[in-house]
């Protein structure tokens, strides 16, 4: 993991762009900072966190968001691992963000800074009509906002709990998958090892579908059915791992004879 949530939060408090592993080139970093300033001048504040591939995106997104106390309408947090990305804010709902980020994803790999600038452009264009509209507030509106604040805080607490549970099952799934893939490399027959690795990859892909939905809806982590689906797929990976270990032991016993 290139950066912890605590370190990310400290860095984001002093800089709108954080790239601890220097995935961005100096020129690209300058161009991205210019883009952030451009939207900031229009009242849209964005923070971009660039991490290593494989880092826990939901944990970094929702953990940093909560600790920074960002405004869901004015602020945006975009976390990018050079391959995938997640975001929150600017008054956009999860479905909007998914659609925009998917549309911004290049069909061929390009310069990371350009990918991020394109994603910010798409998000900002969708956000401007709502994020920049400030209603006049009366007494009734103030009371309504107070009640809304309670709801928002409760939702935030549920989101934090869900994100933590999702991060836990994602970490456990990743370890189980990695152990299985490594164990397959000990098998004497390459074709058999390849077949088992393909089965393992398919199981992990199915689990990742659920986990990716959790990136956008962290409260999904509080759903026992969703968590159960991932745990079941992890159990199937563990069963494959046991089969591989048994085959390896038998092979070693044969070699000793």
N, C-alpha and C positions, 0 to 999 in steps of 0.2 A: 504494500500500500504506500503510495507516494506521500500521503498527507493524512493526518487524523482530523476529525471534525474540529477539535479544539484549536489545532494549529491553523486550519482553514479559516475558522472564524476570526482569529486574531489577524490573519493576513488580509482578509476581506474588509476588516474594519479600517484598514489603512490604505487599501488599494482596491479599485473596482475590478482589476484584472489580476488573477493569481495563477501562476504557472510554475509550481515548484520544481518540476523536472525539465523545464525549458524546452517543451515540445514546440513552442512557437519560435520562429526566427526573429531576430531583432526588428527587421523591417515589418514583419507581420504583426508583431506586438505593438509597434507604433501605429499601424493602420487600424488595429482593433481598438486601441485606446482613443483614436480620433473618432471612431464610430460610436464608442460609448459616450464621449463628450457631446457628439452631435445629438444623440437622443436625450442626454441629460439636459441640454439647453431647451428641449421641447417639453421638459417636465417628466420624462420617463427615465428613471434611474435603473441601471442594469449592473449586475455583478456577474462576472464570468470566472469560473473555477475550472482550470484545465488539469486533469489528473492522469494517472497511468491506466492503461487498459486493464480491466479486471478489478479495478477499485470499486467498492460498494456504492454505486450511484445513489440509491434511495437513502442510504444512511447519510451520505455527504449532503444531499439536497435538503432533506427535511431536518436533519440535525443542525445544519448551518442556518437554514431559514429561521428556525425557532430561536436559536441563540442570538441571531442578529436582530430579531424583532422587526422583520421587514414588513412593509405595507403591501397588502395583496393587490392593491390597485395601482400604486405608484411605482413599486419596486419589482424587479425581476431578478431571479437567480438562475443562471444557466450553468450546468455542470457537464463537462465534455471530457471523454476519456480517449479521444483521438479516433474512436470507432463508433461510439454511440453517445447519445446525449439525452438529458432530461432537463426540464425547466418548470418554473412556477412563478406566477405573478402577472402583473400588468392587467389585472382584471379579466384574464382569460381562464376558461375552464379547462379541465384535463383533456377533453376531446379536441378542443381547438388547438391546444398546444401540440398534441400528438400529430394532428393533421398537418400543422405548419412545419413541424420539425421533420416529418417524413417527406414533405414536399421539398424541403430545403436540402435533404440529403443528396449529395452528388452521386450519379451512377458510377462514376470513376473517381478514385481518390485524387484529391487536389491539395492545395495548400490549406493547412488547418485554419489559418486566420481568415481566408476567404470563405470557408465553410461557416465559420462562426459569424462573420459579417452578414452572410446571406440569411442565416437563421434569425439573427437579431432584426434584420430588415423585415422579414416576414412577420415576426411576432409584433414588432412595433406598428406595422401597418394595420394589423388586426386590433391592436390595443388602443390606438389613438382616439377613436370615437367615444369609447367609454372611459378610458383612464383619465382623459383631460376634462371631462365634464364634471363640474363641481356644483351640486345642488344648493340652493339657499335653505338654511336650516331655521325652523321655528322651534318652539318649546316641544311640540309633539314629536318633531323629527329627532330632537335630542334624546327624548325618552326612548324612542324607537331604536335609536342607534345604541343606547345603553343596553337594551335587551339583546340587540344583535351582537354586541360585544361579548355578552355571556355565552351566546350560542357559538360564536367564533372561537372563544377560548376553549369551550368544551370540545369542539371539533378538532382544534389544534392538539389538545391532549390525546384524543383518540388517534389522530394521525401520527403523533410521536410514538405512541404505544405500538400501533400497527407497523410503523416503519422499523421499529426495533425488532419486532418479531419476524418481520420479513428478512431483515438483515441477518438474523440468527439462522433461519432455515437456509438462506442463500449461502452463507458461509459453510454450514454443515454439508449441504449438497455439493458445493465445490470441492471440499476435502474428500468426500466419498468418491466423487467422479475421478479426481486426480489419482487417488490411490488405486482405483480400478484400472485406469489407463496404464499406470506404471507397472502394475502387476501383470498386465497382458504382455508387456515387453519381455517378461521372463519365460513365456511359453515357447517351446521349441519349434512349433509349427506356425510360420508367419501368417498363413491364411486363416487359421483358427483364431489367432490373436487379432487379426484385422476384423474378422466377423464380430468378435466380442466387443471390440472397440466401437464398431459401427452401432451395435445394439445399445451400448452405453451412451453414445452421442445422441441417439434418438430419444432415449429416456430423459437425458439432460435437457434436450431441446424442448420437450413437452413441459418439463418443470419450468424452464425459462419463460415460456409463454405466460404462465401464471405469475411469475415473479415480475415480468415486465409490466403487466397490468398493475401490479402493486406499486411500481415506480410512480404511476400516475394517480393511483387511488390508494394511498398508504393505509387507509382504514381497512383495506382488504386483509391486512395482516391480523385483524381481530376476528376474521371469519374462520371458524374452525374447519369449514368445508374446504376452503381454499388452501389453508395450511395443511390439512389432511391430504389433499391431492399431491402436494409437493413431498410430504413425508412418505407417502405411498410409493412415489417414483424413486425416492431415495432408498427405500427398502428394497426395491427391485434392483437398484444398482448394487446394494450391499449383497444381495443374493448372488448376483453375477460375480462379485468379488470373491465370495466364498467358493464358487465353482472354480474360478481361476486358481485360487490358492490350493485347492484340492488337486487340481491337475498338475500344478507345479510340484507338490509334495510327491505325488505318484511318479512323476518323471525322475525326480532326484533318487527315489528308492530304486527305480529300474537301473539308473546309472551306477548305483553302488553294487548291484548284483554282478 
